[in-house]
Amino acid sequence: MPIRPLSHRSRGAPQERNHAIHRSGVLDPSFLDDIVVWCSGLEIPGMRYSVLDHDTMSGVNPPRMHMRLLIQTRDSDQLQVAVIDDDGLLWEYHQEYREFSRILGNIYLGRVVNVQPAIQAAFVDIGERRTAFLHASDVHPAYEGARKVPVDQFGESTDRIRGESPIEQLLRQGQEILVQVTKESIGQKGPSVTTYVGLPGRCIVLLVGLDRPGVSKKIVDEEDRERLRSYMEGLPAVTNAGVIVRTAGQDLEREQLVQEVRVLEKIWIQVCESAAAGRGPALLHQEADLLLRTVRDLCTNQIEEVIIDDSQIVEKFRQYQQDLMLREPQPVRLHGAKSSLFLQFGVEPQIDSIYDRKVALASGGSLVIDETEALVAIDVNSGSNTSEKDLESTALSTNLEAAKEIARQMHLRDIGGVVVCDFIDMVEAQNRRTLEDSFRELVRNDRAKTWFATLSRFGLLELTRQKIGASKDRAGRAPCPICRGRGTVRSARSVATGVIRELRQGMSVATTDEALITVGEPVLGFLQGRCREDLEALESEYGQKIVVLEGQGWSPERWTIQYR
């Protein structure tokens, strides 16, 4: 029986052991821009935002204007991509190190190593450093009772509801399953995976378990939706996978869409054949590199020009344009000057500002962004903004300006998870509704799905934004070795008080003649100044000499006491 196509999304790095890699040079699966897809007015079952929106490359859409796409790689170990508008404002920024192997979007033949009914999840060995987390709701019902990957059953209609069966009925230890990575490892947590695989192209997405064609909900013109749906319904069935038209395919003709469907189907069949021939854990399909994802996902009709600082990358970019069959490829030119491309266009300072805690607003107000383990807190300050006639008007004006910048910063910084925005208090209910509506509209086209709560009476707006990896701040910074990531250290007075307290306890039982204290420079000054009388009193009380020394380069919280 021939292998029938199956589709799933994941990402991962090539494995050295026991794998059959398929890497597409044309249409590798990537991050979908269509968060929820609809067919015949109904939301397609089995679709989860966490699966489809992973690591999107285009979030908050800028106003309709001409944009430049800049690619910088010269004299660096990384490829950097930036999109700026006519005013030089940064809207997109992505980077990828040459030696870094990303796993988001990769498809693996994994092996179940542990089934945990208590949390309704399984842990899957995909050949990476950490096992992957698979929730019961991400397991296709066809796996229930299956002895091998149930390729032939993924497209069959079933009465079983996704997430209805407990994990212990769906999977067993040692079972091989086809999975796709939907979230990178973060900290001590391993990657997240799903069995609902997706192979996105530029204009088409193939999805496992979808038994009817769909059209992105972002295509709002009803005539276009009907036309595209008729195109897809007239296609020969793609075995065990469904087809969804992305927004980039809105103006294409049937033949162009069919051509991309066939390319994706061929990739899917190769993935299935590799799964049948190999043993897990094995990497079956590797996500595209940043350059290909850029051509596929960022080269929209808003991009007027592409500028690249490396001649080899220019040729590779043009080849990708041909491979992806772009109808009107953007002109590409080489930045031949010796100066940095990003510096010439004012991008470098804006990239640096991504890591700043404080973000200035044009009106004189500001945002303060603090990322913690539990959530991201964003505080809005009016600052010197006095442009309005009264306090309420100033609050509304600043809040609306802040909401626009928050939406942009969340995308630029890859902020995900729980976000709490502390807006300036407003008295009038209408103004609060205006702020809520404006914020929702600002993130409506963000490919990372966002859920909102209502604005509280205290001016707090809680939201959750899809999290698919570490934020740029976490990825680009290391914990401070002095404060250990807390952002503050104990005051010199607090440390000095603790030293004296322990010194008194130690001297009361010590049989030596001298106590040697070694402290950092700030605490040394405090002990020799304000605490001098306390130390002299201890010397008199216990008949022991106290010597205080400075530890060169010691942090304020580091100190030792030796009795000799």
C-alpha positions in Angstrom: 0.0 0.0 0.0 1.5 3.4 -0.9 2.3 5.8 1.8 -0.4 8.5 2.0 0.6 12.1 2.8 0.5 13.2 6.4 1.2 16.7 7.7 2.5 18.1 11.0 4.5 21.1 12.1 7.7 21.1 14.2 11.2 22.4 14.2 14.5 20.9 15.1 18.2 20.6 14.5 19.7 17.8 12.4 20.5 14.7 14.4 23.6 12.7 14.2 22.0 9.4 15.1 19.4 7.2 13.3 17.6 9.7 11.2 16.4 10.3 7.7 16.4 14.1 7.0 14.3 15.7 4.3 15.1 19.4 3.8 13.1 21.2 1.2 14.9 24.0 -0.6 11.7 25.5 -1.8 8.7 25.3 0.5 9.6 24.2 4.0 7.0 24.4 6.7 7.1 27.7 8.6 5.1 30.0 10.8 1.6 30.5 9.6 0.2 34.0 9.5 -3.4 32.7 9.6 -4.2 32.1 13.3 -7.7 30.8 12.8 -8.9 29.4 9.5 -12.5 29.0 8.5 -14.3 26.9 6.0 -18.0 27.3 5.1 -18.3 29.7 8.1 -17.2 27.1 10.6 -14.0 27.1 12.6 -12.0 24.0 11.5 -11.9 21.5 14.4 -8.5 20.6 15.8 -6.9 23.9 15.1 -5.0 25.5 18.0 -3.4 28.8 18.1 -0.3 27.3 19.7 0.2 25.2 16.7 -0.3 27.6 13.9 1.2 30.9 15.1 4.5 29.7 16.3 7.4 32.1 15.9 5.6 34.3 13.4 7.7 36.5 11.3 5.2 39.2 10.9 3.2 40.6 13.7 1.7 44.1 14.1 1.1 45.3 10.6 2.3 48.8 9.9 0.1 51.3 8.2 0.0 51.0 4.4 3.3 52.6 3.4 6.4 51.7 1.5 8.8 49.6 3.5 12.4 48.5 3.1 13.8 45.1 3.8 17.4 45.1 5.0 19.6 42.0 5.4 22.9 42.4 7.1 25.5 39.5 7.4 28.9 41.0 6.5 31.6 40.7 9.1 29.3 38.9 11.5 28.5 35.4 12.6 24.7 36.0 12.3 22.2 36.9 9.6 20.1 39.9 10.6 16.8 41.0 9.0 15.0 44.3 9.5 12.0 46.0 8.0 11.8 49.7 8.3 9.3 52.3 7.0 9.9 55.6 5.1 10.6 57.3 8.4 13.2 54.7 9.3 11.1 53.2 12.1 11.8 49.5 12.8 8.8 47.2 12.4 10.4 43.8 12.1 13.7 42.4 13.4 15.0 38.8 13.3 18.4 37.3 13.7 19.9 33.9 13.4 23.4 32.8 14.3 25.2 30.7 11.8 26.0 27.9 14.2 22.6 27.9 15.9 20.3 24.9 15.1 16.7 25.9 15.5 14.1 23.2 16.0 10.9 25.2 15.8 8.8 23.9 12.9 10.9 20.7 12.5 9.1 17.3 12.1 10.3 14.3 14.0 9.6 10.7 14.3 9.6 10.6 18.1 9.4 7.9 20.7 7.2 8.2 23.8 9.4 7.8 26.9 6.8 8.6 29.6 3.1 8.9 29.9 1.8 11.1 32.8 -2.0 10.7 33.4 -1.7 13.2 36.3 -1.0 16.0 33.9 -2.6 14.5 30.8 0.7 14.7 28.9 3.5 12.5 27.5 7.2 13.2 27.1 8.7 12.3 23.8 12.3 11.7 22.8 12.9 13.5 19.6 16.7 13.3 19.7 17.2 16.7 21.3 18.9 17.4 24.6 15.6 17.5 26.4 12.5 15.4 25.9 9.5 17.2 24.3 6.2 17.9 26.1 3.0 16.6 24.3 -0.4 17.4 25.8 -3.3 15.1 25.3 -5.2 17.7 23.3 -2.3 17.7 20.8 -2.6 13.9 20.1 -4.6 13.0 17.0 -7.4 10.5 17.9 -6.1 8.1 15.3 -3.2 7.2 17.7 -5.6 5.5 20.1 -4.9 1.8 19.9 -2.4 2.2 17.0 0.7 0.1 16.9 2.5 2.3 14.5 2.1 5.8 13.1 -1.5 5.7 11.7 -0.7 7.6 8.5 -3.7 6.2 6.6 -6.2 7.3 9.3 -5.2 10.9 9.7 -7.7 12.2 7.1 -10.6 9.9 8.0 -13.7 11.3 9.5 -14.2 10.4 13.2 -16.7 10.9 15.9 -13.9 11.2 18.4 -13.3 14.7 19.7 -9.8 16.2 19.9 -8.7 16.1 23.6 -11.6 13.9 24.7 -9.6 10.7 25.2 -7.2 10.5 28.2 -3.6 10.4 27.4 -3.2 6.9 28.8 -5.6 5.6 26.2 -4.0 7.5 23.3 -0.3 6.7 23.8 1.9 4.1 25.5 5.6 4.1 26.5 7.9 3.2 23.6 5.3 4.1 20.9 6.6 5.9 17.8 4.7 9.1 16.8 5.0 11.8 14.2 5.4 15.2 15.9 6.2 18.8 15.1 7.8 21.3 17.4 5.5 24.2 18.3 7.6 25.9 21.0 11.4 26.0 21.6 13.0 25.0 24.9 12.9 27.8 27.4 15.1 27.7 30.5 14.8 24.2 32.0 11.7 23.4 30.0 11.9 21.2 27.0 10.2 21.9 23.6 6.5 21.5 23.1 5.2 19.3 20.2 2.0 18.4 18.5 0.9 15.5 16.3 -1.2 17.9 14.2 1.5 18.6 11.6 1.3 21.5 9.2 3.4 22.2 6.1 3.1 25.9 5.2 4.1 27.3 1.9 3.9 30.9 0.8 0.3 30.8 -0.2 -0.9 27.3 0.9 -0.9 25.3 4.1 -1.2 21.6 4.3 -2.7 20.4 7.6 -3.0 16.9 9.0 -6.5 15.7 9.8 -8.2 18.4 7.8 -10.8 16.8 5.5 -12.0 19.9 3.7 -10.5 23.1 2.1 -10.3 26.3 4.1 -9.6 30.0 3.5 -7.8 32.2 6.0 -10.1 34.3 8.0 -7.9 37.3 7.2 -9.2 37.2 3.7 -12.4 39.2 4.3 -13.7 39.8 0.8 -16.5 37.3 0.4 -16.1 37.1 -3.4 -12.5 36.2 -2.9 -13.3 33.6 -0.3 -15.9 31.9 -2.5 -13.5 31.9 -5.5 -10.6 30.5 -3.5 -12.9 27.9 -1.8 -14.1 26.8 -5.2 -10.5 26.5 -6.5 -9.6 24.2 -3.5 -12.8 22.1 -3.7 -12.0 21.3 -7.3 -8.6 19.9 -6.4 -7.9 16.2 -6.4 -7.9 15.2 -2.7 -4.6 15.5 -0.9 -4.4 12.3 1.0 -4.7 12.6 4.8 -4.2 16.3 4.7 -6.3 19.4 4.1 -5.5 22.6 2.3 -5.9 26.2 3.5 -5.3 29.3 1.4 -3.1 31.9 3.1 -3.5 35.6 2.7 -0.6 35.7 0.2 -2.7 33.6 -2.1 -5.7 35.9 -2.2 -5.0 37.2 -5.8 -3.6 34.1 -7.3 -5.2 31.9 -10.0 -6.1 28.3 -9.6 -3.1 27.0 -11.5 -0.6 28.8 -9.3 -2.3 27.5 -6.1 -2.4 24.0 -7.5 1.3 24.1 -8.3 2.2 25.0 -4.7 -0.2 22.3 -3.3 1.6 19.7 -5.3 5.0 20.8 -4.1 3.8 20.6 -0.5 2.2 17.3 -1.1 5.4 15.9 -2.5 7.2 17.0 0.7 4.5 15.5 2.8 4.7 12.1 1.1 8.5 12.1 1.5 8.0 12.8 5.3 5.6 9.9 5.6 7.9 7.6 3.7 10.8 8.5 5.9 8.7 7.9 9.0 7.7 4.4 7.7 11.3 3.5 6.8 13.1 4.8 9.9 13.1 4.3 13.7 12.7 7.1 16.2 14.0 9.4 17.4 14.7 10.8 13.9 14.5 14.3 12.3 12.3 13.9 9.2 11.9 17.5 8.0 13.9 20.6 8.9 12.4 24.1 8.9 13.7 26.6 6.5 16.6 28.9 7.4 16.0 32.6 8.2 16.7 33.8 4.6 14.2 31.5 3.0 11.6 32.3 5.7 12.2 36.0 5.0 11.5 35.6 1.3 8.4 33.5 2.0 6.8 35.5 4.8 8.1 39.0 4.7 8.2 39.8 1.0 4.7 41.3 0.8 3.5 44.0 -1.6 4.4 46.6 1.1 8.1 45.8 0.6 9.4 48.3 -2.1 13.1 47.4 -2.0 15.4 44.8 -0.6 19.0 45.8 0.3 21.6 43.2 1.2 25.3 43.8 2.2 26.7 40.5 0.9 26.8 39.5 -2.8 26.4 35.8 -2.1 23.3 36.4 0.0 22.0 38.6 -2.9 22.2 35.7 -5.3 20.7 33.2 -2.8 17.9 35.6 -2.1 17.1 36.0 -5.8 17.2 32.2 -6.2 14.7 31.8 -3.4 12.4 34.4 -5.1 12.5 32.2 -8.3 11.9 29.0 -6.3 8.9 30.5 -4.6 7.5 31.7 -7.9 6.8 35.3 -6.7 4.7 37.1 -9.3 6.3 40.4 -8.8 9.6 39.9 -6.9 11.0 42.9 -5.1 14.1 44.6 -6.6 17.2 43.5 -4.7 20.4 45.6 -4.6 23.7 45.2 -3.0 24.9 47.5 -0.3 28.5 48.0 -1.5 29.6 50.7 0.8 32.1 49.9 3.6 29.8 51.4 6.2 27.4 49.2 8.1 24.0 48.8 6.4 22.1 48.9 9.6 24.0 52.0 10.9 23.4 53.8 7.6 19.6 53.4 8.0 19.5 54.0 11.7 18.5 50.5 12.6 21.3 49.6 15.0 20.3 52.0 17.8 16.7 50.8 17.5 17.8 47.2 17.9 19.8 48.2 21.0 16.7 49.9 22.4 14.8 46.5 22.3 16.8 45.6 25.4 16.1 48.9 27.2 13.7 48.8 30.2 12.3 52.3 29.4 10.7 53.3 26.1 10.1 56.9 25.4 6.8 58.1 23.8 6.7 61.0 21.4 4.3 63.0 23.6 6.8 63.0 26.5 5.4 59.9 28.3 7.1 56.6 28.6 6.7 52.8 29.0 8.6 50.8 31.6 8.8 47.1 30.7 9.8 44.5 33.3 10.0 40.8 32.5 9.6 38.4 35.4 9.3 34.7 35.7 5.5 34.9 36.0 4.5 37.7 33.8 5.6 40.9 31.9 4.6 44.1 33.6 4.3 47.3 31.4 3.8 50.6 33.2 2.6 53.7 31.4 3.7 57.1 32.6 2.4 60.4 31.3 5.8 62.1 32.0 5.9 65.6 30.6 2.8 65.2 28.3 0.7 68.4 28.9 -0.7 68.6 25.4 -4.3 68.2 26.4 -6.7 70.5 28.3 -7.4 68.4 31.3 -6.2 65.3 33.2 -8.7 62.9 31.7 -7.9 64.0 28.1 -4.2 63.7 28.9 -4.7 60.2 30.3 -6.6 59.0 27.2 -4.2 60.6 24.8 -1.2 59.0 26.5 -2.9 55.7 26.9 -3.8 55.4 23.2 -0.2 56.4 22.2 1.1 53.8 24.7 -1.2 51.1 23.4 0.2 51.5 19.9 3.8 51.3 21.2 3.1 48.4 23.5 1.7 46.4 20.5 4.8 47.2 18.5 7.2 46.4 21.4 5.5 43.0 22.2 6.2 42.0 18.6 9.7 43.4 18.4 10.7 41.9 21.7 8.9 38.5 21.2 7.1 39.1 24.5 4.7 36.2 25.3 2.8 34.7 28.1 0.9 36.8 30.6 1.3 40.6 30.1 -0.2 43.2 32.5 -0.4 46.8 31.3 -0.8 49.5 33.9 -2.4 52.3 32.1 -3.0 55.8 33.5 -6.3 55.8 35.4 -9.3 57.2 33.5 -12.6 58.1 35.1 -15.0 57.9 32.1 -16.2 54.5 31.1 -16.3 55.6 27.4 -12.6 56.4 27.5 -11.8 53.0 29.0 -13.8 51.3 26.2 -12.1 53.4 23.6 -8.7 52.2 24.9 -9.8 48.6 25.0 -11.2 48.7 21.4 -8.1 50.5 20.1 -5.7 48.0 21.7 -7.7 45.0 20.3 -7.6 46.6 16.8 -3.8 47.2 17.1 -3.1 43.5 17.7 -5.8 42.1 15.4 -3.3 41.4 12.7 -0.6 40.2 15.0 0.1 36.6 13.9 0.9 35.7 17.5 -2.6 35.3 19.0 -3.5 37.6 21.8 -6.4 37.2 24.4 -7.6 40.1 26.4 -9.4 40.6 29.7 -11.3 43.8 30.3 -9.7 47.0 31.6 -10.0 46.9 35.4 -11.1 49.8 37.6 -7.5 50.3 38.6 -6.4 50.8 34.9 -4.9 47.3 34.6 -5.3 45.5 31.3 -4.4 41.8 31.4 -3.7 39.9 28.3 -1.9 36.7 27.1 0.2 36.6 24.0 1.2 33.4 22.4 4.6 32.4 23.6 6.8 30.2 21.3 10.2 30.8 22.7 12.3 33.1 24.9 11.9 36.8 24.4 14.7 38.8 22.8 15.5 40.2 26.2 15.9 36.7 27.7 17.7 35.3 24.7 20.1 38.2 24.4 21.0 38.7 28.1 22.6 36.6 30.8 21.7 36.8 34.5 23.8 39.3 36.4 26.5 37.4 38.4 26.3 40.0 41.2 22.5 40.2 41.7 21.8 36.8 40.2 19.1 38.2 37.9 17.1 40.0 40.6 18.1 43.5 39.5 18.9 44.7 43.0 21.4 43.8 45.7 21.2 44.2 49.5 22.2 47.6 50.8 25.6 48.0 52.5 23.9 48.8 55.7 21.8 45.6 55.6 24.9 43.5 54.8 26.9 45.2 57.6 24.2 44.5 60.1 24.1 40.9 59.2 27.9 40.7 59.5 27.9 42.1 63.0 25.0 39.8 64.0 27.0 36.7 62.9 30.2 38.1 64.3 28.7 38.4 67.8 27.4 34.8 67.6 30.8 33.5 66.5 32.9 35.5 68.9 30.7 34.2 71.8 31.9 30.7 71.2 35.3 31.2 69.5 38.5 30.3 71.4 40.8 32.3 69.1 42.3 35.7 69.6 41.3 37.4 66.3 38.3 37.6 63.9 39.1 38.4 60.3 36.3 39.9 58.3 36.5 40.2 54.5 33.8 42.2 52.7 33.2 44.1 49.4 34.2 47.7 49.1 30.7 49.3 49.9 30.3 47.2 53.1 33.9 47.9 54.1 33.2 51.6 54.2 30.1 51.1 56.3 31.9 48.9 58.8 34.8 51.3 59.2 32.4 54.3 59.5 29.0 54.0 61.1 29.7 50.5 62.5 33.1 51.3 64.0 31.7 51.7 67.5 29.8 48.4 67.3 33.0 46.6 66.3 35.0 48.2 69.1 32.3 47.2 71.6 32.6 43.6 70.5 36.4 43.7 70.9 36.0 45.0 74.4 33.2 42.5 75.3 35.0 39.3 74.1 38.6 40.3 74.4 39.3 39.5 70.7 40.8 41.6 68.0 38.7 42.4 64.9 40.4 42.9 61.5 38.4 44.1 58.5 39.8 43.6 54.9 38.4 44.4 51.5 37.8 41.6 49.1 39.0 42.8 45.7 36.1 42.7 43.2 33.7 41.2 45.7 30.0 41.9 45.3 28.3 43.8 48.0 26.6 40.6 49.3 29.7 38.5 49.6 31.5 38.3 52.9 33.4 35.9 55.2 34.5 35.7 58.8 37.5 33.7 59.9 38.6 33.1 63.5 42.3 32.6 64.1 
